[in-house]
């Protein structure tokens, strides 16, 4: 049985057989989200509100354990249906954010990866390593042909992640999202299995 320690002295036990655990390296693990993550997500969202709200639409709407519990329930339902997989990002034993296959399209053989992490953990290569592992998992375990990432065109750190992964900029979608009073354009990146 694996055990990780996350904020709030919350012990997370992986007894649920439906939990998918992916080892990225000795520092990073990805665990499909569980109800026990809700208090830690509340703490992360509260402490990182301004940082997260700059690029993400959900922070003003998801603030309580009940809110995150609903999010986790939806994630688990999507996972069971094979539509998406959302993981808690665990670094050095602490839950620090989320990374996901936001959608899994078996007909088109493609997935989209999205993520967020606490501000204090940005710039440590955590997301680049986690994304690289999810790209590998998508191609080998899920038998996908393409991985996409959709990031705000002005979000230079996220665009750099895509470029480090060897993804190709496929285009810019203008007026793609409304976040905190701003209209954001999205840069769409793709990576094909036959080109890796």
MDTraj code that builds the backbone (N, CA, C; nanometers):
import mdtraj as md
import numpy as np

residues = "UNK UNK UNK UNK UNK UNK UNK UNK UNK UNK UNK UNK UNK UNK UNK UNK UNK UNK UNK UNK UNK UNK UNK UNK UNK UNK UNK UNK UNK UNK UNK UNK UNK UNK UNK UNK UNK UNK UNK UNK UNK UNK UNK UNK UNK UNK UNK UNK UNK UNK UNK UNK UNK UNK UNK UNK UNK UNK UNK UNK UNK UNK UNK UNK UNK UNK UNK UNK UNK UNK UNK UNK UNK UNK UNK UNK UNK UNK UNK UNK UNK UNK UNK UNK UNK UNK UNK UNK UNK UNK UNK UNK UNK UNK UNK UNK UNK UNK UNK UNK UNK UNK UNK UNK UNK UNK UNK UNK UNK UNK UNK UNK UNK UNK UNK UNK UNK UNK UNK UNK UNK UNK UNK UNK UNK UNK UNK UNK UNK UNK UNK UNK UNK UNK UNK UNK UNK UNK UNK UNK UNK UNK UNK UNK UNK UNK UNK UNK UNK UNK UNK UNK UNK UNK UNK UNK UNK UNK UNK UNK UNK UNK UNK UNK UNK UNK UNK UNK UNK UNK UNK UNK UNK UNK UNK UNK UNK UNK UNK UNK UNK UNK UNK UNK UNK UNK UNK UNK UNK UNK UNK UNK UNK UNK UNK UNK".split()
xyz = np.array([
    [0.0845, -0.1172, 0.0000],
    [0.0000, 0.0000, 0.0000],
    [0.0896, 0.1242, 0.0000],
    [0.0551, 0.2221, -0.0870],
    [0.1320, 0.3448, -0.0969],
    [0.0704, 0.4503, -0.0072],
    [0.1526, 0.5354, 0.0481],
    [0.1028, 0.6438, 0.1325],
    [0.1784, 0.7708, 0.0943],
    [0.1043, 0.8795, 0.0789],
    [0.1639, 1.0102, 0.0558],
    [0.1105, 1.1034, 0.1629],
    [0.1870, 1.2039, 0.1937],
    [0.1426, 1.3047, 0.2894],
    [0.1188, 1.4327, 0.2126],
    [0.0027, 1.4911, 0.2341],
    [-0.0337, 1.6138, 0.1654],
    [-0.0606, 1.7209, 0.2699],
    [-0.0778, 1.8471, 0.2262],
    [-0.1000, 1.9547, 0.3228],
    [-0.2135, 1.9223, 0.4196],
    [-0.2172, 1.9920, 0.5277],
    [-0.3171, 1.9787, 0.6333],
    [-0.2997, 1.8490, 0.7110],
    [-0.1811, 1.7895, 0.7060],
    [-0.1522, 1.6631, 0.7735],
    [-0.2524, 1.5552, 0.7344],
    [-0.2917, 1.5567, 0.6117],
    [-0.3903, 1.4628, 0.5609],
    [-0.3182, 1.3418, 0.5039],
    [-0.3420, 1.2248, 0.5612],
    [-0.2836, 1.1026, 0.5081],
    [-0.3761, 1.0476, 0.4003],
    [-0.3198, 1.0222, 0.2842],
    [-0.3987, 0.9686, 0.1748],
    [-0.3565, 0.8241, 0.1546],
    [-0.4504, 0.7344, 0.1739],
    [-0.4233, 0.5922, 0.1567],
    [-0.4830, 0.5483, 0.0244],
    [-0.4093, 0.4707, -0.0509],
    [-0.4544, 0.4250, -0.1814],
    [-0.5107, 0.2842, -0.1701],
    [-0.6258, 0.2718, -0.1055],
    [-0.6913, 0.1427, -0.0931],
    [-0.7942, 0.1229, -0.2026],
    [-0.8398, 0.2289, -0.2633],
    [-0.9392, 0.2232, -0.3688],
    [-0.8731, 0.1705, -0.4955],
    [-0.9204, 0.0589, -0.5448],
    [-0.8597, -0.0040, -0.6616],
    [-0.8817, 0.0759, -0.7897],
    [-0.9749, 0.1718, -0.7873],
    [-0.9989, 0.2540, -0.9057],
    [-0.8990, 0.3691, -0.9178],
    [-0.8109, 0.3858, -0.8196],
    [-0.7121, 0.4930, -0.8231],
    [-0.5997, 0.4548, -0.9196],
    [-0.5734, 0.5442, -1.0130],
    [-0.4635, 0.5259, -1.1072],
    [-0.3454, 0.6066, -1.0558],
    [-0.2341, 0.5402, -1.0329],
    [-0.1126, 0.6055, -0.9842],
    [-0.0037, 0.5914, -1.0893],
    [0.0502, 0.7047, -1.1344],
    [0.1578, 0.7057, -1.2332],
    [0.2806, 0.7672, -1.1689],
    [0.3876, 0.6915, -1.1665],
    [0.5154, 0.7427, -1.1170],
    [0.5828, 0.8216, -1.2294],
    [0.6142, 0.9465, -1.2035],
    [0.6862, 1.0282, -1.3011],
    [0.8353, 1.0085, -1.2794],
    [0.8799, 1.0264, -1.1567],
    [1.0183, 1.0036, -1.1168],
    [1.0205, 0.9921, -0.9646],
    [1.1370, 0.9974, -0.9044],
    [1.1461, 0.9780, -0.7596],
    [1.0819, 1.0916, -0.6800],
    [1.0564, 1.2068, -0.7431],
    [0.9959, 1.3206, -0.6734],
    [0.8473, 1.3402, -0.7037],
    [0.8026, 1.2945, -0.8196],
    [0.6689, 1.3289, -0.8680],
    [0.5857, 1.2034, -0.8931],
    [0.4640, 1.2051, -0.8382],
    [0.3654, 1.1009, -0.8658],
    [0.2358, 1.1699, -0.9068],
    [0.1606, 1.1025, -0.9929],
    [0.0296, 1.1505, -1.0346],
    [-0.0718, 1.0477, -0.9892],
    [-0.1694, 1.0913, -0.9117],
    [-0.2720, 1.0024, -0.8572],
    [-0.4086, 1.0524, -0.8999],
    [-0.4888, 0.9640, -0.9609],
    [-0.6235, 1.0079, -0.9973],
    [-0.6909, 1.0638, -0.8724],
    [-0.7653, 1.1717, -0.8903],
    [-0.8191, 1.2474, -0.7764],
    [-0.9113, 1.1630, -0.6896],
    [-0.9090, 1.1959, -0.5602],
    [-0.9868, 1.1254, -0.4587],
    [-1.0549, 1.2286, -0.3691],
    [-1.1635, 1.1879, -0.3068],
    [-1.2385, 1.2778, -0.2189],
    [-1.1501, 1.3370, -0.1094],
    [-1.0537, 1.2604, -0.0633],
    [-0.9679, 1.3071, 0.0460],
    [-0.8789, 1.4250, 0.0055],
    [-0.8732, 1.4563, -0.1231],
    [-0.7927, 1.5696, -0.1695],
    [-0.8632, 1.7040, -0.1493],
    [-0.9929, 1.7049, -0.1285],
    [-1.0700, 1.8297, -0.1245],
    [-1.0141, 1.9337, -0.0266],
    [-0.9822, 1.8978, 0.1000],
    [-0.9289, 2.0011, 0.1906],
    [-0.7969, 2.0614, 0.1412],
    [-0.7117, 1.9790, 0.0841],
    [-0.5835, 2.0298, 0.0335],
    [-0.6059, 2.1207, -0.0868],
    [-0.7022, 2.0855, -0.1728],
    [-0.7326, 2.1716, -0.2869],
    [-0.7871, 2.3066, -0.2409],
    [-0.8694, 2.3079, -0.1373],
    [-0.9199, 2.4342, -0.0838],
    [-0.8026, 2.5210, -0.0381],
    [-0.7115, 2.4611, 0.0355],
    [-0.5954, 2.5355, 0.0845],
    [-0.5122, 2.5892, -0.0321],
    [-0.4845, 2.5041, -0.1311],
    [-0.4054, 2.5469, -0.2470],
    [-0.4752, 2.6598, -0.3221],
    [-0.6047, 2.6449, -0.3463],
    [-0.6792, 2.7468, -0.4213],
    [-0.6851, 2.8786, -0.3462],
    [-0.6986, 2.8722, -0.2142],
    [-0.7042, 2.9936, -0.1326],
    [-0.5687, 3.0646, -0.1324],
    [-0.4639, 2.9893, -0.1089],
    [-0.3292, 3.0483, -0.1002],
    [-0.2778, 3.0982, -0.2348],
    [-0.3294, 3.0443, -0.3436],
    [-0.2788, 3.0770, -0.4772],
    [-0.3839, 3.1438, -0.5652],
    [-0.4850, 3.2030, -0.5014],
    [-0.5990, 3.2547, -0.5775],
    [-0.5570, 3.3506, -0.6891],
    [-0.4830, 3.4559, -0.6579],
    [-0.4471, 3.5557, -0.7595],
    [-0.3644, 3.4932, -0.8714],
    [-0.2721, 3.4079, -0.8348],
    [-0.1867, 3.3407, -0.9326],
    [-0.2692, 3.2529, -1.0264],
    [-0.3608, 3.1738, -0.9717],
    [-0.4417, 3.0829, -1.0528],
    [-0.5469, 3.1577, -1.1347],
    [-0.6080, 3.2591, -1.0744],
    [-0.7161, 3.3316, -1.1416],
    [-0.6682, 3.4118, -1.2613],
    [-0.5385, 3.4351, -1.2717],
    [-0.4863, 3.5088, -1.3871],
    [-0.5116, 3.4339, -1.5178],
    [-0.5044, 3.3000, -1.5129],
    [-0.5157, 3.2214, -1.6365],
    [-0.6316, 3.1223, -1.6370],
    [-0.6942, 3.0975, -1.5236],
    [-0.7957, 2.9924, -1.5142],
    [-0.9321, 3.0500, -1.4802],
    [-1.0356, 2.9924, -1.5360],
    [-1.1708, 3.0435, -1.5175],
    [-1.2341, 2.9959, -1.3861],
    [-1.1882, 2.8840, -1.3292],
    [-1.2584, 2.8236, -1.2159],
    [-1.2345, 2.8846, -1.0777],
    [-1.1234, 2.9502, -1.0455],
    [-1.1015, 2.9930, -0.9064],
    [-1.2143, 3.0728, -0.8409],
    [-1.2836, 3.1633, -0.9093],
    [-1.3916, 3.2339, -0.8398],
    [-1.5126, 3.1448, -0.8071],
    [-1.5215, 3.0301, -0.8709],
    [-1.6402, 2.9455, -0.8585],
    [-1.6185, 2.8199, -0.7742],
    [-1.4937, 2.7882, -0.7433],
    [-1.4625, 2.6651, -0.6695],
    [-1.3750, 2.7043, -0.5505],
    [-1.4377, 2.7145, -0.4310],
    [-1.3651, 2.7658, -0.3147],
    [-1.3773, 2.6799, -0.1901],
    [-1.4790, 2.5969, -0.1807],
    [-1.5064, 2.5229, -0.0576],
    [-1.4802, 2.3736, -0.0771],
    [-1.4765, 2.3008, 0.0341],
    [-1.4628, 2.1547, 0.0248],
    [-1.5788, 2.0951, -0.0535],
    [-1.6980, 2.1500, -0.0352],
    [-1.8131, 2.1004, -0.1106],
    [-1.7931, 2.1236, -0.2601],
    [-1.7422, 2.2428, -0.2976],
    [-1.7151, 2.2725, -0.4386],
    [-1.6147, 2.1724, -0.4960],
    [-1.5048, 2.1534, -0.4233],
    [-1.4024, 2.0608, -0.4729],
    [-1.4518, 1.9164, -0.4686],
    [-1.5363, 1.8840, -0.3719],
    [-1.5953, 1.7499, -0.3687],
    [-1.6783, 1.7233, -0.4929],
    [-1.7551, 1.8229, -0.5366],
    [-1.8319, 1.8098, -0.6603],
    [-1.7418, 1.7946, -0.7812],
    [-1.6337, 1.8738, -0.7841],
    [-1.5350, 1.8629, -0.8921],
    [-1.4759, 1.7227, -0.8963],
    [-1.4368, 1.6710, -0.7812],
    [-1.3755, 1.5383, -0.7742],
    [-1.4747, 1.4305, -0.8174],
    [-1.5998, 1.4438, -0.7766],
    [-1.7029, 1.3474, -0.8187],
    [-1.7185, 1.3473, -0.9702],
    [-1.7210, 1.4666, -1.0313],
    [-1.7310, 1.4748, -1.1777],
    [-1.6084, 1.4124, -1.2437],
    [-1.4913, 1.4374, -1.1870],
    [-1.3677, 1.3801, -1.2424],
    [-1.3702, 1.2278, -1.2373],
    [-1.4147, 1.1746, -1.1252],
    [-1.4217, 1.0286, -1.1110],
    [-1.5219, 0.9686, -1.2098],
    [-1.6341, 1.0357, -1.2280],
    [-1.7348, 0.9894, -1.3237],
    [-1.6779, 0.9911, -1.4668],
    [-1.6078, 1.0995, -1.5024],
    [-1.5457, 1.1085, -1.6351],
    [-1.4423, 0.9987, -1.6546],
    [-1.3646, 0.9704, -1.5483],
    [-1.2630, 0.8649, -1.5543],
    [-1.3300, 0.7295, -1.5786],
    [-1.4355, 0.7010, -1.5043],
    [-1.5064, 0.5736, -1.5194],
    [-1.5616, 0.5559, -1.6605],
    [-1.6060, 0.6659, -1.7213],
    [-1.6609, 0.6595, -1.8579],
    [-1.5514, 0.6578, -1.9641],
    [-1.4284, 0.6870, -1.9241],
    [-1.3187, 0.6922, -2.0201],
    [-1.3115, 0.8227, -2.0974],
    [-1.3778, 0.9271, -2.0466],
    [-1.3813, 1.0563, -2.1157],
    [-1.2654, 1.1487, -2.0783],
    [-1.2090, 1.1299, -1.9598],
    [-1.1032, 1.2168, -1.9080],
    [-1.0403, 1.1472, -1.7873],
    [-0.9194, 1.1909, -1.7504],
    [-0.8563, 1.1440, -1.6264],
    [-0.7901, 1.2646, -1.5609],
    [-0.8297, 1.2937, -1.4378],
    [-0.7722, 1.4049, -1.3634],
    [-0.6882, 1.3495, -1.2493],
    [-0.5663, 1.3997, -1.2386],
    [-0.4705, 1.3535, -1.1388],
    [-0.4362, 1.4652, -1.0413],
    [-0.4140, 1.4291, -0.9170],
    [-0.3475, 1.5177, -0.8238],
    [-0.1984, 1.5089, -0.8535],
    [-0.1310, 1.6224, -0.8568],
    [0.0131, 1.6246, -0.8774],
    [0.0788, 1.6260, -0.7399],
    [0.1547, 1.5217, -0.7118],
    [0.2192, 1.5065, -0.5815],
    [0.3696, 1.5221, -0.6019],
    [0.4260, 1.6203, -0.5316],
    [0.5695, 1.6490, -0.5418],
    [0.6307, 1.6395, -0.4027],
    [0.7336, 1.5596, -0.3885],
    [0.8008, 1.5410, -0.2596],
    [0.6993, 1.5111, -0.1488],
    [0.5982, 1.4314, -0.1834],
    [0.4996, 1.3892, -0.0853],
    [0.3864, 1.4862, -0.0589],
    [0.3814, 1.5993, -0.1306],
    [0.2756, 1.6986, -0.1082],
    [0.1919, 1.7164, -0.2342],
    [0.0625, 1.7276, -0.2134],
    [-0.0278, 1.7604, -0.3220],
    [-0.0085, 1.9075, -0.3556],
    [0.0304, 1.9372, -0.4812],
    [0.0623, 2.0751, -0.5187],
    [-0.0217, 2.1273, -0.6339],
    [-0.1110, 2.0448, -0.6888],
    [-0.1935, 2.0912, -0.8001],
    [-0.2606, 1.9765, -0.8712],
    [-0.2910, 2.0003, -0.9959],
    [-0.3667, 1.9083, -1.0795],
    [-0.3036, 1.8977, -1.2172],
    [-0.3174, 1.7846, -1.2782],
    [-0.2845, 1.7670, -1.4193],
    [-0.3849, 1.6669, -1.4724],
    [-0.4234, 1.6834, -1.5977],
    [-0.5329, 1.6004, -1.6474],
    [-0.5223, 1.5735, -1.7960],
    [-0.5808, 1.4617, -1.8344],
    [-0.6257, 1.4442, -1.9719],
    [-0.7648, 1.5064, -1.9702],
    [-0.7763, 1.6307, -2.0137],
    [-0.9026, 1.7041, -2.0059],
    [-1.0115, 1.6365, -2.0880],
    [-0.9716, 1.5775, -2.1957],
    [-1.0626, 1.4911, -2.2704],
    [-0.9809, 1.3804, -2.3348],
    [-1.0460, 1.2679, -2.3527],
    [-0.9877, 1.1529, -2.4216],
    [-1.0846, 1.1196, -2.5347],
    [-1.0372, 1.1328, -2.6580],
    [-1.1213, 1.1043, -2.7734],
    [-1.0683, 0.9777, -2.8399],
    [-1.1306, 0.8647, -2.8090],
    [-1.0851, 0.7370, -2.8641],
    [-1.1090, 0.7260, -3.0139],
    [-1.2129, 0.7906, -3.0647],
    [-1.2410, 0.7854, -3.2073],
    [-1.1323, 0.8576, -3.2873],
    [-1.0937, 0.9759, -3.2403],
    [-0.9890, 1.0527, -3.3081],
    [-0.8487, 1.0178, -3.2597],
    [-0.8411, 0.9338, -3.1555],
    [-0.7125, 0.8888, -3.0997],
    [-0.6284, 1.0062, -3.0489],
    [-0.6930, 1.0982, -2.9737],
    [-0.6188, 1.2115, -2.9188],
    [-0.6685, 1.2472, -2.7798],
    [-0.5784, 1.3105, -2.7048],
    [-0.6085, 1.3615, -2.5717],
    [-0.5614, 1.5061, -2.5646],
    [-0.6191, 1.5791, -2.4677],
    [-0.5696, 1.7132, -2.4367],
    [-0.5244, 1.7148, -2.2926],
    [-0.4055, 1.7683, -2.2686],
    [-0.3497, 1.7809, -2.1338],
    [-0.3691, 1.9242, -2.0847],
    [-0.4112, 1.9362, -1.9581],
    [-0.4200, 2.0656, -1.8919],
    [-0.3680, 2.0507, -1.7494],
    [-0.3315, 2.1603, -1.6866],
    [-0.2718, 2.1512, -1.5532],
    [-0.2778, 2.2839, -1.4805],
    [-0.2535, 2.2777, -1.3505],
    [-0.2240, 2.3945, -1.2675],
    [-0.1422, 2.3466, -1.1467],
    [-0.0550, 2.4323, -1.0976],
    [0.0201, 2.4024, -0.9750],
    [0.0302, 2.5289, -0.8904],
    [0.0611, 2.5086, -0.7633],
    [0.0819, 2.6205, -0.6716],
    [0.2008, 2.7045, -0.7188],
    [0.1914, 2.8331, -0.6991],
    [0.2928, 2.9275, -0.7475],
    [0.4336, 2.8928, -0.6993],
    [0.4467, 2.8514, -0.5741],
    [0.5794, 2.8230, -0.5187],
    [0.6502, 2.7079, -0.5885],
    [0.5775, 2.6292, -0.6662],
    [0.6365, 2.5131, -0.7327],
    [0.6619, 2.5365, -0.8809],
    [0.6236, 2.6542, -0.9306],
    [0.6502, 2.6869, -1.0701],
    [0.8005, 2.7059, -1.0892],
    [0.8491, 2.6704, -1.2067],
    [0.9894, 2.6925, -1.2403],
    [1.0836, 2.5843, -1.1912],
    [1.0318, 2.4730, -1.1415],
    [1.1151, 2.3630, -1.0925],
    [1.1167, 2.2449, -1.1901],
    [1.0513, 2.2597, -1.3045],
    [1.0459, 2.1523, -1.4021],
    [0.9422, 2.0454, -1.3714],
    [0.8603, 2.0677, -1.2695],
    [0.7620, 1.9683, -1.2278],
    [0.6598, 1.9435, -1.3390],
    [0.6059, 2.0504, -1.3927],
    [0.5034, 2.0355, -1.4963],
    [0.5632, 1.9783, -1.6240],
    [0.6814, 2.0202, -1.6615],
    [0.7439, 1.9638, -1.7824],
    [0.7629, 1.8132, -1.7682],
    [0.8098, 1.7691, -1.6524],
    [0.8304, 1.6247, -1.6304],
    [0.6984, 1.5502, -1.6254],
    [0.5991, 1.6081, -1.5571],
    [0.4691, 1.5424, -1.5473],
    [0.4023, 1.5343, -1.6846],
    [0.4087, 1.6414, -1.7620],
    [0.3501, 1.6395, -1.8967],
    [0.4220, 1.5389, -1.9864],
    [0.5538, 1.5340, -1.9767],
    [0.6283, 1.4373, -2.0581],
    [0.5840, 1.2947, -2.0262],
    [0.5612, 1.2669, -1.8991],
    [0.5164, 1.1326, -1.8598],
    [0.3742, 1.1057, -1.9103],
    [0.2870, 1.2072, -1.9060],
    [0.1520, 1.1870, -1.9575],
    [0.1502, 1.1728, -2.1092],
    [0.2406, 1.2395, -2.1781],
    [0.2526, 1.2200, -2.3232],
    [0.2912, 1.0749, -2.3505],
    [0.3933, 1.0271, -2.2795],
    [0.4370, 0.8882, -2.2960],
    [0.3227, 0.7910, -2.2658],
    [0.2524, 0.8140, -2.1561],
    [0.1418, 0.7266, -2.1162],
    [0.0300, 0.7280, -2.2208],
    [0.0020, 0.8451, -2.2763],
    [-0.1029, 0.8556, -2.3790],
    [-0.0671, 0.7718, -2.5015],
    [0.0589, 0.7776, -2.5425],
    [0.0997, 0.7046, -2.6620],
    [0.1137, 0.5547, -2.6369],
    [0.1650, 0.5165, -2.5212],
    [0.1925, 0.3745, -2.4971],
    [0.0756, 0.3015, -2.4319],
    [0.0201, 0.3566, -2.3248],
    [-0.0840, 0.2864, -2.2496],
    [-0.2248, 0.3127, -2.3022],
    [-0.2506, 0.4353, -2.3489],
    [-0.3839, 0.4681, -2.3991],
    [-0.3954, 0.4508, -2.5504],
    [-0.2817, 0.4255, -2.6168],
    [-0.2768, 0.4046, -2.7619],
    [-0.3317, 0.5235, -2.8403],
    [-0.3006, 0.6439, -2.7959],
    [-0.3408, 0.7649, -2.8660],
    [-0.2399, 0.7977, -2.9757],
    [-0.2838, 0.8705, -3.0753],
    [-0.1961, 0.9131, -3.1848],
    [-0.1516, 1.0581, -3.1703],
    [-0.2282, 1.1376, -3.0920],
    [-0.1975, 1.2801, -3.0796],
    [-0.2257, 1.3287, -2.9385],
    [-0.1381, 1.4185, -2.8911],
    [-0.1571, 1.4884, -2.7643],
    [-0.1639, 1.6371, -2.7961],
    [-0.2635, 1.7042, -2.7407],
    [-0.2793, 1.8484, -2.7591],
    [-0.2678, 1.9200, -2.6260],
    [-0.2264, 2.0455, -2.6341],
    [-0.2340, 2.1358, -2.5195],
    [-0.2850, 2.2694, -2.5715],
    [-0.3761, 2.3279, -2.4957],
    [-0.4379, 2.4550, -2.5311],
    [-0.4059, 2.5521, -2.4171],
    [-0.3264, 2.6545, -2.4451],
    [-0.2830, 2.7465, -2.3395],
    [-0.3109, 2.8905, -2.3824],
    [-0.3294, 2.9775, -2.2855],
    [-0.3470, 3.1193, -2.3183],
    [-0.2236, 3.1669, -2.3946],
    [-0.2466, 3.2359, -2.5034],
    [-0.1342, 3.2751, -2.5896],
    [-0.0348, 3.3652, -2.5168],
    [-0.0799, 3.4392, -2.4147],
    [0.0094, 3.5267, -2.3386],
    [0.0780, 3.4554, -2.2218],
    [0.0415, 3.3305, -2.1964],
    [0.0986, 3.2549, -2.0841],
    [0.2316, 3.1928, -2.1285],
    [0.3373, 3.2718, -2.1178],
    [0.4689, 3.2294, -2.1679],
    [0.5238, 3.1046, -2.0986],
    [0.5088, 3.0893, -1.9661],
    [0.5590, 2.9659, -1.9044],
    [0.4899, 2.8403, -1.9582],
    [0.3582, 2.8458, -1.9806],
    [0.2877, 2.7286, -2.0331],
    [0.3239, 2.7027, -2.1786],
    [0.3438, 2.8074, -2.2546],
    [0.3873, 2.7884, -2.3941],
    [0.5272, 2.7269, -2.3977],
    [0.6116, 2.7662, -2.3033],
    [0.7465, 2.7086, -2.2969],
    [0.7409, 2.5595, -2.2641],
    [0.6465, 2.5184, -2.1790],
    [0.6298, 2.3756, -2.1494],
    [0.6000, 2.3005, -2.2786],
    [0.5060, 2.3508, -2.3566],
    [0.4701, 2.2860, -2.4835],
    [0.5915, 2.2743, -2.5753],
    [0.6685, 2.3794, -2.5833],
    [0.7850, 2.3794, -2.6710],
    [0.8931, 2.2840, -2.6210],
    [0.9134, 2.2757, -2.4885],
    [1.0102, 2.1795, -2.4343],
    [0.9690, 2.0360, -2.4641],
    [0.8387, 2.0119, -2.4739],
    [0.7890, 1.8779, -2.5044],
    [0.8027, 1.8438, -2.6532],
    [0.8461, 1.9411, -2.7336],
    [0.8599, 1.9177, -2.8766],
    [0.7302, 1.9317, -2.9535],
    [0.6316, 1.9970, -2.8906],
    [0.5028, 2.0159, -2.9564],
    [0.5128, 2.1254, -3.0625],
    [0.4266, 2.1147, -3.1622],
    [0.4202, 2.2115, -3.2702],
    [0.3024, 2.3060, -3.2463],
    [0.3275, 2.4360, -3.2643],
    [0.2191, 2.5334, -3.2569],
    [0.1329, 2.5149, -3.3806],
    [0.0080, 2.4755, -3.3596],
    [-0.0821, 2.4489, -3.4719],
    [-0.1671, 2.5701, -3.5074],
    [-0.1763, 2.6664, -3.4165],
    [-0.2530, 2.7861, -3.4469],
    [-0.2945, 2.8604, -3.3219],
    [-0.3499, 2.9774, -3.3438],
    [-0.4026, 3.0614, -3.2361],
    [-0.5520, 3.0777, -3.2595],
    [-0.6298, 3.0499, -3.1553],
    [-0.7742, 3.0730, -3.1611],
    [-0.8005, 3.2039, -3.0882],
    [-0.8507, 3.3027, -3.1587],
    [-0.8772, 3.4325, -3.0962],
    [-1.0086, 3.4279, -3.0188],
    [-1.0157, 3.5122, -2.9176],
    [-1.1362, 3.5240, -2.8344],
    [-1.1854, 3.3872, -2.7870],
    [-1.0941, 3.3094, -2.7302],
    [-1.1250, 3.1706, -2.6932],
    [-1.1858, 3.1562, -2.5546],
    [-1.1555, 3.2490, -2.4631],
    [-1.1989, 3.2292, -2.3248],
    [-1.2075, 3.3642, -2.2544],
    [-1.3030, 3.3748, -2.1621],
    [-1.3201, 3.4958, -2.0811],
    [-1.2766, 3.4626, -1.9392],
    [-1.1667, 3.5255, -1.8939],
    [-1.1106, 3.4978, -1.7615],
    [-1.0883, 3.6297, -1.6882],
    [-1.1588, 3.6456, -1.5764],
    [-1.1398, 3.7612, -1.4892],
    [-1.1447, 3.8940, -1.5652],
    [-1.2453, 3.9096, -1.6480],
    [-1.2642, 4.0352, -1.7196],
    [-1.1782, 4.0512, -1.8434],
    [-1.1022, 3.9490, -1.8795],
    [-1.0160, 3.9570, -1.9980],
    [-1.0571, 3.8496, -2.0986],
    [-1.0489, 3.8844, -2.2257],
    [-1.0702, 3.7865, -2.3314],
    [-0.9334, 3.7344, -2.3714],
    [-0.9161, 3.6028, -2.3593],
    [-0.7873, 3.5402, -2.3888],
    [-0.7924, 3.4667, -2.5216],
    [-0.6822, 3.4754, -2.5944],
    [-0.6613, 3.3912, -2.7123],
    [-0.5929, 3.2641, -2.6657],
    [-0.6130, 3.1541, -2.7372],
    [-0.5492, 3.0270, -2.7035],
    [-0.4507, 2.9856, -2.8114],
    [-0.3338, 2.9426, -2.7665],
    [-0.2350, 2.8805, -2.8550],
    [-0.2569, 2.7299, -2.8473],
    [-0.2745, 2.6665, -2.9623],
    [-0.3001, 2.5232, -2.9693],
    [-0.1724, 2.4537, -3.0143],
    [-0.1239, 2.3629, -2.9300],
    [-0.0037, 2.2853, -2.9593],
    [-0.0401, 2.1394, -2.9766],
    [0.0331, 2.0710, -3.0641],
    [0.0082, 1.9285, -3.0840],
    [0.1367, 1.8504, -3.0989],
    [0.1281, 1.7238, -3.0627],
    [0.2403, 1.6313, -3.0801],
    [0.1814, 1.4985, -3.1271],
    [0.2350, 1.4484, -3.2377],
    [0.1877, 1.3222, -3.2937],
    [0.2835, 1.2102, -3.2579],
    [0.2285, 1.0950, -3.2282],
    [0.3095, 0.9790, -3.1878],
    [0.4114, 0.9447, -3.2957],
    [0.3739, 0.9502, -3.4209],
    [0.4664, 0.9113, -3.5287],
    [0.5770, 1.0123, -3.5512],
    [0.5727, 1.1267, -3.4790],
    [0.6759, 1.2279, -3.4925],
    [0.7631, 1.2400, -3.3678],
    [0.7460, 1.1452, -3.2724],
    [0.8270, 1.1529, -3.1505],
    [0.9468, 1.0622, -3.1622],
])
top = md.Topology()
chain = top.add_chain()
for i, resn in enumerate(residues, 1):
    res = top.add_residue(resn, chain, resSeq=i)
    for name in ("N", "CA", "C"):
        top.add_atom(name, md.element.get_by_symbol(name[0]), res)
traj = md.Trajectory(xyz[None], top)
